[in-house]
């Protein structure tokens, strides 16, 4: 008999599945695989059929005593460490340490079922915050699903598991989150509130160029041409959980780009460079070099990204823009350019988007107004041309 089912100690809703694995090549003893199924006898019969089919097609893998926690750790070490960026690895490790292991880690990997994962997602949405102050967002839980799915996929690929049970789970779908932006008046208020501090030029650069925080803090003077009024985005700066700084090229090819500076930003950067040189002279430091950072501490070291975010949050709140994030300066830059009639292709290139479609999707809230203005302009231009032609005919 290749396999059979038996009820566990007359306990309803609990069955044992036993399948034969043949004899051990060395000891010649019979080998068996046992599984416990919680459910009906029909559920057990279905699982037995699956296992026998896996044997027939050569996909059966006998699980060991590996737990979900050990698999996640193995996936981090063997896959994520060498295949994703340092900051992404940091984020994956945090999700696993703070959420997935406490919720699912103790389960034997062979016992992990879709309902375990689905139940975790539901609880995470209700009360999953690490600080205990409510639930996680759909987008965050979806990230958890991606990490778990990838780890289980790794297990299948390396014959640790026969199937990825996360495929049978319905993760929450992130809802559309409308971005926050400010108008020109709000932007001027915000910049005025930070004038005279080391953050003024950083905020101004973000608002007038559309660069990300990571791109601004990685800028070096060799990347800025104050004569031609351009800057080149070639690197991004992130700080890891261990405090170390990680500098890497942008994720996509389009992320590396040349951005034209507005006249006011070019003037401000010239003044900033002169002040930086004067400060280094006062502190007795070596003269400013091309490889030095555009935005740095007085000694030339990196500015912590979190300090920029923290300062921005306080300043934005002080001028009544408490819902605005530093990253929203980038959104504000793009929105204002589109409203001013700049072609979306140009905006897409300035932002370093992978495609113009991404730009159009991201800033679709601006397009209706632009379409109305374009339709009106089209009508007015044709009407003007028609009047001109009629005037010529009348003159003849």
C-alpha positions as CSV (number, residue, x, y, z in Angstrom):
1,X,0.0,0.0,0.0
2,X,1.5,3.4,-1.1
3,X,-0.5,5.4,1.5
4,X,-3.4,5.4,3.8
5,X,-5.4,7.6,6.3
6,X,-6.3,6.9,9.8
7,X,-8.3,8.9,12.4
8,X,-6.2,10.1,15.4
9,X,-7.5,8.4,18.6
10,X,-11.1,8.8,17.6
11,X,-10.6,12.5,17.7
12,X,-12.9,14.2,15.3
13,X,-11.4,16.6,12.8
14,X,-7.9,15.1,13.1
15,X,-6.4,12.6,10.7
16,X,-3.0,11.1,10.1
17,X,-1.7,10.6,6.6
18,X,1.0,7.9,6.1
19,X,2.7,7.3,2.8
20,X,5.4,4.8,2.0
21,X,8.9,6.1,1.0
22,X,10.4,2.7,0.2
23,X,13.4,1.2,2.0
24,X,16.4,3.1,3.3
25,X,19.3,2.2,0.9
26,X,21.7,1.6,3.9
27,X,19.6,0.1,6.6
28,X,17.0,-1.5,4.4
29,X,14.3,-0.4,6.8
30,X,11.0,0.8,5.6
31,X,10.6,4.6,5.5
32,X,7.3,6.5,6.0
33,X,6.2,10.0,5.9
34,X,3.5,11.1,8.4
35,X,1.3,14.2,8.3
36,X,-1.4,15.4,10.5
37,X,-4.4,17.1,8.9
38,X,-6.9,19.2,10.9
39,X,-10.2,19.0,9.1
40,X,-12.6,16.4,7.6
41,X,-11.7,13.0,6.2
42,X,-12.3,14.5,2.7
43,X,-9.5,17.1,3.4
44,X,-7.2,14.2,4.4
45,X,-8.0,12.2,1.3
46,X,-7.3,15.3,-0.8
47,X,-3.9,15.8,0.8
48,X,-3.1,12.1,0.4
49,X,-3.9,12.3,-3.3
50,X,-1.6,15.4,-3.6
51,X,1.3,13.6,-1.9
52,X,0.9,10.5,-4.0
53,X,0.8,12.6,-7.2
54,X,4.0,14.4,-6.1
55,X,5.7,11.1,-5.7
56,X,4.5,10.0,-9.2
57,X,5.9,13.1,-10.9
58,X,9.1,13.3,-8.8
59,X,8.2,16.5,-6.8
60,X,7.7,15.0,-3.4
61,X,10.1,16.5,-0.8
62,X,10.2,15.1,2.7
63,X,10.3,18.0,5.1
64,X,12.7,17.9,8.0
65,X,12.5,19.7,11.3
66,X,13.0,23.1,9.7
67,X,10.9,25.8,11.2
68,X,9.5,28.9,9.4
69,X,11.9,31.0,11.5
70,X,15.0,29.0,10.4
71,X,13.9,29.1,6.7
72,X,13.5,32.9,6.9
73,X,16.9,33.2,8.4
74,X,18.4,30.9,5.8
75,X,16.7,32.9,3.0
76,X,18.1,36.2,4.3
77,X,21.6,34.8,4.5
78,X,21.8,32.8,1.3
79,X,19.6,34.8,-1.0
80,X,18.7,38.3,0.2
81,X,22.2,39.3,1.4
82,X,23.7,38.8,-2.1
83,X,20.7,39.8,-4.3
84,X,19.2,43.0,-2.9
85,X,20.5,46.4,-1.8
86,X,21.7,46.9,1.7
87,X,18.8,49.1,2.6
88,X,16.3,46.6,1.2
89,X,18.0,43.8,3.1
90,X,17.7,45.9,6.2
91,X,14.0,46.3,5.6
92,X,13.5,42.6,4.9
93,X,15.4,41.7,8.1
94,X,13.2,44.1,10.1
95,X,10.0,42.6,8.7
96,X,11.2,39.1,9.5
97,X,12.5,39.9,13.0
98,X,9.6,42.1,14.2
99,X,6.6,40.5,12.5
100,X,7.0,37.2,10.6
101,X,9.0,35.3,13.2
102,X,6.8,36.3,16.2
103,X,3.7,35.3,14.3
104,X,4.8,32.3,12.3
105,X,8.4,31.4,13.2
106,X,7.7,28.6,15.6
107,X,5.7,26.6,13.1
108,X,7.4,23.6,11.5
109,X,7.8,24.5,7.9
110,X,6.0,21.3,6.8
111,X,3.0,22.4,8.9
112,X,2.6,25.9,7.5
113,X,-0.7,26.2,5.7
114,X,-2.5,29.0,3.8
115,X,-4.9,29.6,6.7
116,X,-1.9,30.3,9.0
117,X,-0.7,33.0,6.7
118,X,-4.2,34.4,6.0
119,X,-4.9,34.6,9.7
120,X,-1.7,36.5,10.3
121,X,-2.5,39.1,7.7
122,X,-5.9,39.7,9.3
123,X,-4.4,40.2,12.7
124,X,-1.6,42.4,11.3
125,X,-4.2,44.7,9.8
126,X,-6.0,44.9,13.1
127,X,-3.2,45.1,15.7
128,X,0.1,44.5,14.0
129,X,2.0,47.7,14.8
130,X,5.2,47.0,16.7
131,X,4.4,49.8,19.2
132,X,1.0,48.2,19.9
133,X,-1.0,51.3,18.7
134,X,-3.2,49.7,16.1
135,X,-3.0,47.9,12.9
136,X,-0.6,48.0,9.9
137,X,-1.6,49.4,6.5
138,X,-2.6,47.2,3.6
139,X,0.6,48.3,1.8
140,X,2.8,47.3,4.7
141,X,1.1,43.9,5.1
142,X,1.5,43.4,1.3
143,X,5.2,43.9,1.8
144,X,5.2,41.2,4.4
145,X,3.5,38.9,1.9
146,X,6.2,39.6,-0.7
147,X,9.0,38.7,1.8
148,X,7.3,35.5,2.9
149,X,6.3,34.5,-0.6
150,X,9.9,35.0,-1.8
151,X,11.3,32.9,1.1
152,X,8.9,30.1,0.4
153,X,9.7,30.3,-3.3
154,X,13.3,29.9,-2.4
155,X,12.5,26.8,-0.4
156,X,10.6,25.2,-3.3
157,X,13.5,26.0,-5.7
158,X,16.0,24.3,-3.4
159,X,13.7,21.2,-2.8
160,X,13.1,22.1,0.8
161,X,9.3,22.3,0.1
162,X,7.2,20.9,-2.6
163,X,4.9,23.9,-3.0
164,X,4.6,27.5,-2.0
165,X,1.6,27.7,0.2
166,X,1.6,31.5,0.0
167,X,0.3,31.1,-3.5
168,X,-3.0,30.1,-2.1
169,X,-3.3,33.2,0.1
170,X,-5.0,36.5,-0.8
171,X,-2.8,39.3,0.6
172,X,-4.4,42.8,1.2
173,X,-4.4,45.0,-1.9
174,X,-2.8,48.4,-1.2
175,X,-5.3,51.2,-1.8
176,X,-4.6,54.3,-3.8
177,X,-2.9,56.9,-1.7
178,X,-3.2,60.4,-3.0
179,X,0.0,62.3,-2.6
180,X,0.3,65.4,-0.6
181,X,1.6,68.6,-2.4
182,X,1.6,72.3,-1.7
183,X,1.2,75.3,-3.9
184,X,3.7,78.0,-4.5
185,X,2.5,80.1,-1.5
186,X,2.9,77.1,0.8
187,X,6.3,76.3,-0.6
188,X,7.6,79.9,0.0
189,X,6.3,79.8,3.6
190,X,8.1,76.6,4.2
191,X,11.4,77.8,2.7
192,X,11.2,81.1,4.6
193,X,10.7,79.3,7.9
194,X,14.0,77.4,7.4
195,X,16.1,80.3,5.9
196,X,19.4,80.8,7.7
197,X,19.8,77.2,8.6
198,X,21.9,74.4,7.0
199,X,18.6,72.9,5.8
200,X,17.5,75.8,3.6
201,X,19.6,74.9,0.6
202,X,18.7,71.2,1.0
203,X,14.9,72.0,1.0
204,X,15.3,74.5,-1.8
205,X,17.2,71.9,-4.0
206,X,14.5,69.3,-3.4
207,X,11.7,71.7,-4.3
208,X,13.4,73.2,-7.4
209,X,15.0,70.0,-8.8
210,X,12.7,67.2,-7.8
211,X,15.6,65.1,-6.5
212,X,15.0,62.5,-3.8
213,X,16.5,63.0,-0.3
214,X,19.0,60.1,-1.0
215,X,20.1,61.7,-4.2
216,X,20.6,65.2,-2.7
217,X,22.7,63.9,0.2
218,X,24.9,61.9,-2.1
219,X,25.7,64.9,-4.4
220,X,29.4,65.8,-4.7
221,X,30.7,69.0,-6.3
222,X,32.1,67.1,-9.2
223,X,28.5,66.3,-10.1
224,X,27.5,70.0,-10.2
225,X,28.3,72.3,-13.1
226,X,27.6,75.8,-12.0
227,X,28.7,77.2,-15.4
228,X,26.3,75.2,-17.5
229,X,23.7,75.1,-14.6
230,X,23.3,71.3,-14.5
231,X,23.8,68.6,-11.9
232,X,24.3,64.9,-12.5
233,X,22.5,62.3,-10.4
234,X,24.9,59.3,-10.1
235,X,24.5,58.1,-6.5
236,X,22.1,57.8,-3.6
237,X,22.8,57.8,0.1
238,X,21.0,55.7,2.7
239,X,21.8,55.0,6.4
240,X,21.4,51.4,7.6
241,X,20.0,50.3,10.9
242,X,23.6,49.6,12.2
243,X,24.4,53.3,11.6
244,X,26.6,52.7,8.5
245,X,26.1,54.8,5.4
246,X,25.4,53.0,2.1
247,X,26.1,54.8,-1.2
248,X,24.9,53.1,-4.4
249,X,23.9,54.1,-7.9
250,X,20.1,54.6,-8.5
251,X,18.1,51.4,-9.0
252,X,17.2,52.0,-12.7
253,X,19.2,53.2,-15.7
254,X,17.0,56.3,-16.0
255,X,17.8,57.1,-12.3
256,X,21.2,58.3,-13.5
257,X,20.4,61.5,-15.2
258,X,21.3,65.1,-15.9
259,X,19.1,67.7,-14.4
260,X,19.0,71.4,-15.5
261,X,19.2,73.9,-12.7
262,X,16.8,76.8,-12.5
263,X,18.7,80.2,-12.4
264,X,17.8,80.8,-8.7
265,X,19.0,77.3,-7.7
266,X,22.3,77.8,-9.5
267,X,22.8,81.1,-7.7
268,X,22.0,79.6,-4.4
269,X,24.4,76.7,-4.9
270,X,27.2,79.1,-5.8
271,X,26.6,81.0,-2.5
272,X,26.4,77.7,-0.6
273,X,29.7,76.6,-2.1
274,X,31.4,79.9,-1.1
275,X,30.0,79.6,2.4
276,X,31.2,76.0,2.7
277,X,34.7,77.0,1.6
278,X,34.8,79.9,4.1
279,X,33.7,77.6,6.9
280,X,36.3,75.0,6.1
281,X,38.9,77.8,6.2
282,X,37.7,79.0,9.6
283,X,37.9,75.5,11.0
284,X,41.4,75.0,9.6
285,X,40.3,72.1,7.3
286,X,41.7,71.3,3.9
287,X,40.3,73.3,1.0
288,X,37.1,72.1,-0.7
289,X,37.7,69.4,-3.2
290,X,35.7,68.3,-6.2
291,X,35.0,64.9,-4.5
292,X,33.6,66.6,-1.4
293,X,29.9,66.5,-0.6
294,X,27.6,69.4,-1.6
295,X,25.7,68.9,1.6
296,X,27.6,67.8,4.6
297,X,28.5,68.4,8.3
298,X,31.1,71.1,8.9
299,X,33.8,68.5,8.9
300,X,32.7,67.1,5.5
301,X,31.0,64.0,6.9
302,X,27.5,62.8,5.8
303,X,24.3,64.4,7.0
304,X,22.0,61.8,8.6
305,X,18.9,61.4,6.3
306,X,16.7,61.1,9.4
307,X,17.8,64.5,10.6
308,X,16.6,66.0,7.4
309,X,13.3,64.3,7.7
310,X,12.9,65.3,11.3
311,X,13.7,68.9,10.7
312,X,11.3,69.1,7.7
313,X,8.5,67.6,9.8
314,X,8.9,70.3,12.5
315,X,9.2,73.1,10.0
316,X,6.2,71.9,7.9
317,X,4.1,71.7,11.1
318,X,5.1,75.2,12.1
319,X,3.7,76.7,8.9
320,X,0.5,74.6,8.9
321,X,1.7,71.9,6.5
322,X,1.8,69.0,9.0
323,X,0.6,66.4,6.4
324,X,3.5,67.3,4.0
325,X,6.6,64.9,4.0
326,X,10.1,65.8,2.7
327,X,9.5,63.5,-0.3
328,X,6.4,65.5,-1.1
329,X,8.7,68.4,-2.2
330,X,9.5,66.1,-5.2
331,X,5.8,65.6,-5.9
332,X,5.3,69.4,-5.5
333,X,8.0,70.1,-8.0
334,X,6.5,67.7,-10.6
335,X,3.0,69.0,-10.0
336,X,3.9,72.6,-10.4
337,X,5.8,71.9,-13.6
338,X,2.9,70.0,-15.1
339,X,0.5,72.8,-14.2
340,X,2.9,75.3,-15.9
341,X,2.5,73.3,-19.1
342,X,5.9,71.5,-19.1
343,X,5.6,68.3,-21.2
344,X,5.3,65.1,-19.1
345,X,8.3,63.6,-20.9
346,X,10.5,66.4,-19.5
347,X,9.1,66.0,-16.0
348,X,9.7,62.2,-16.3
349,X,13.3,62.8,-17.2
350,X,13.9,65.2,-14.4
351,X,12.4,62.8,-11.8
352,X,14.3,59.8,-13.2
353,X,11.2,57.7,-13.7
354,X,11.6,54.5,-15.6
355,X,8.9,55.5,-18.1
356,X,6.6,58.4,-18.9
357,X,3.7,56.0,-18.1
358,X,4.8,56.0,-14.5
359,X,4.9,59.8,-14.4
360,X,1.4,60.0,-16.0
361,X,0.0,57.4,-13.5
362,X,1.6,59.1,-10.5
363,X,0.4,62.6,-11.4
364,X,-2.9,61.7,-12.9
365,X,-4.6,64.1,-10.5
366,X,-3.0,67.0,-12.4
367,X,-4.1,65.8,-15.9
368,X,-7.8,66.7,-15.8
369,X,-7.1,70.4,-15.3
370,X,-4.4,70.3,-18.0
371,X,-6.8,68.7,-20.4
372,X,-9.4,71.3,-19.9
373,X,-6.8,74.1,-20.4
374,X,-5.5,72.3,-23.6
375,X,-9.0,71.9,-25.0
376,X,-9.7,75.6,-24.4
377,X,-6.4,76.7,-25.9
378,X,-7.1,74.4,-28.9
379,X,-10.5,76.0,-29.5
380,X,-9.2,79.5,-29.1
381,X,-6.2,78.9,-31.5
382,X,-8.5,77.5,-34.2
383,X,-11.0,80.3,-33.7
384,X,-8.2,82.9,-34.1
385,X,-6.9,81.2,-37.2
386,X,-10.4,81.2,-38.7
387,X,-11.0,84.9,-37.9
388,X,-7.6,85.7,-39.6
389,X,-8.6,83.8,-42.7
390,X,-12.0,85.5,-42.8
391,X,-10.3,88.9,-42.5
392,X,-8.1,88.1,-45.5
393,X,-11.0,87.0,-47.6
394,X,-12.9,90.3,-46.7
395,X,-9.8,92.3,-47.6
396,X,-9.7,90.7,-51.0
